[in-house]
Amino acid sequence: MVTCFNNTFKLFVVLIVLWDCSPIYGKTIYVSLRNVIRDDVTLYIYCKSKSDDLGPHILDYNQKFERSFRNSIWGYALISCSMKWMDYGGVEIIGYFDIYSERRDGHKCNRNCTLDAQYDGIWGYSSGNKPYMMYPWPRPDKA
């Protein structure tokens, strides 16, 4: 009984490893975030996926953060980023956003997910290149 369980478990582990290496595992996704807030604004981002720390990045105007990866069989691929930039008058604008969620974006942007950080928020583009607001920037309360 124990031997049968051990053999079954070993087979299961081998199948999972083979599935993970398989080209049918998941399609390759390309995510791009571009800073188009203003030509005088630098966007500071720090991104993470569920399994990797993607580190800090500094994006001057029109520069991009780009990442490619394969979707998981479980449908839980996620990239989250904290972002900050200085608005007029030195007001720091800070936000934390999921720039890619397989469940949300898997069918919206197909394999190429392009996002723009604009003055009013984070914008995404559907498969037909139609823009839509994903997140507005949180604005500090005015006293």
C-alpha positions as CSV (number, residue, x, y, z in Angstrom):
1,M,0.0,0.0,0.0
2,V,2.7,2.5,1.0
3,T,4.8,1.5,-2.1
4,C,1.8,2.0,-4.4
5,F,1.2,5.5,-2.8
6,N,4.9,6.4,-3.2
7,N,4.9,5.4,-6.8
8,T,1.7,7.3,-7.5
9,F,3.1,10.3,-5.7
10,K,6.4,10.2,-7.7
11,L,4.4,9.8,-11.0
12,F,2.3,12.8,-10.0
13,V,5.4,14.9,-9.3
14,V,7.0,13.9,-12.6
15,L,3.8,14.8,-14.5
16,I,3.6,18.2,-12.9
17,V,7.3,19.0,-13.8
18,L,6.7,17.8,-17.4
19,W,3.5,19.9,-17.6
20,D,5.4,23.0,-16.3
21,C,8.0,22.6,-19.0
22,S,5.4,21.9,-21.7
23,P,4.6,24.4,-24.5
24,I,0.9,23.9,-23.7
25,Y,1.5,25.1,-20.2
26,G,0.4,28.7,-21.0
27,K,0.8,31.3,-23.6
28,T,3.5,33.9,-23.3
29,I,2.2,37.3,-22.2
30,Y,3.9,40.6,-22.8
31,V,3.1,43.4,-20.3
32,S,4.3,47.0,-21.0
33,L,3.8,50.0,-18.8
34,R,4.7,53.4,-20.3
35,N,5.1,56.7,-18.5
36,V,3.2,59.4,-20.5
37,I,2.2,61.5,-17.5
38,R,4.0,64.6,-18.6
39,D,7.4,65.2,-20.3
40,D,8.8,66.7,-17.0
41,V,7.6,63.8,-14.8
42,T,9.6,60.8,-13.7
43,L,7.6,57.7,-12.6
44,Y,9.1,55.5,-9.9
45,I,7.8,52.0,-9.8
46,Y,8.5,48.8,-7.8
47,C,6.9,45.7,-9.2
48,K,6.4,42.1,-8.0
49,S,4.8,39.0,-9.4
50,K,3.5,36.2,-7.2
51,S,6.8,34.4,-7.4
52,D,9.4,37.1,-8.3
53,D,10.5,40.5,-7.0
54,L,10.8,42.5,-10.2
55,G,12.6,45.3,-8.5
56,P,12.6,49.1,-8.7
57,H,12.5,51.0,-12.0
58,I,12.7,54.6,-12.9
59,L,10.8,55.7,-16.0
60,D,11.3,59.0,-17.6
61,Y,8.8,60.4,-20.0
62,N,7.9,57.8,-22.7
63,Q,10.0,55.1,-21.2
64,K,8.6,51.6,-20.5
65,F,8.7,48.8,-18.0
66,E,8.3,45.6,-19.9
67,R,7.9,42.0,-18.8
68,S,7.2,38.7,-20.5
69,F,6.1,35.5,-18.8
70,R,3.9,32.5,-19.3
71,N,0.5,32.2,-17.8
72,S,0.0,29.5,-15.2
73,I,-2.3,26.5,-15.5
74,W,-4.1,27.8,-12.4
75,G,-5.0,31.2,-13.9
76,Y,-3.4,33.2,-11.1
77,A,-0.6,35.2,-12.9
78,L,-0.4,38.6,-11.3
79,I,2.0,41.6,-11.5
80,S,1.5,44.4,-9.0
81,C,3.4,47.7,-8.8
82,S,3.7,50.5,-6.4
83,M,4.1,53.8,-8.3
84,K,4.9,57.4,-7.4
85,W,5.5,60.7,-9.1
86,M,5.5,64.4,-8.2
87,D,2.5,66.5,-9.3
88,Y,2.6,70.3,-9.8
89,G,3.6,72.0,-6.5
90,G,5.6,69.0,-5.2
91,V,2.5,66.9,-4.3
92,E,3.6,63.3,-4.2
93,I,1.1,61.0,-6.0
94,I,1.3,57.4,-4.9
95,G,-0.6,54.3,-6.0
96,Y,-0.5,50.5,-5.8
97,F,-2.0,48.7,-8.8
98,D,-2.3,45.2,-10.3
99,I,-1.0,46.0,-13.8
100,Y,-1.7,42.4,-14.9
101,S,-4.1,39.9,-13.5
102,E,-4.7,36.8,-15.6
103,R,-8.3,36.5,-14.5
104,R,-9.0,40.1,-15.4
105,D,-6.8,40.7,-18.4
106,G,-6.4,37.3,-19.9
107,H,-9.1,37.9,-22.5
108,K,-9.0,41.7,-22.6
109,C,-5.6,42.2,-24.0
110,N,-4.9,38.7,-25.3
111,R,-1.1,38.3,-25.4
112,N,0.1,42.0,-25.5
113,C,-1.0,44.0,-22.5
114,T,-0.1,47.6,-22.9
115,L,-0.7,50.2,-20.2
116,D,0.0,53.9,-20.0
117,A,0.5,55.9,-16.8
118,Q,-1.2,59.1,-17.7
119,Y,-1.9,62.2,-15.6
120,D,-5.4,61.0,-14.6
121,G,-4.6,57.4,-14.0
122,I,-3.5,54.0,-15.4
123,W,-5.0,53.2,-18.8
124,G,-5.1,49.9,-20.5
125,Y,-5.8,48.9,-24.1
126,S,-8.1,46.1,-25.2
127,S,-7.3,43.7,-28.1
128,G,-8.8,46.2,-30.5
129,N,-6.5,48.9,-29.2
130,K,-9.4,50.7,-27.5
131,P,-8.3,52.6,-24.3
132,Y,-10.0,52.2,-21.0
133,M,-9.3,53.6,-17.6
134,M,-8.1,50.9,-15.2
135,Y,-7.3,52.9,-12.1
136,P,-7.5,56.6,-11.3
137,W,-4.5,58.0,-9.3
138,P,-5.4,58.5,-5.6
139,R,-5.3,62.2,-4.9
140,P,-4.4,63.6,-1.5
141,D,-7.2,65.4,0.3
142,K,-6.9,69.1,0.1
143,A,-7.0,70.8,3.4
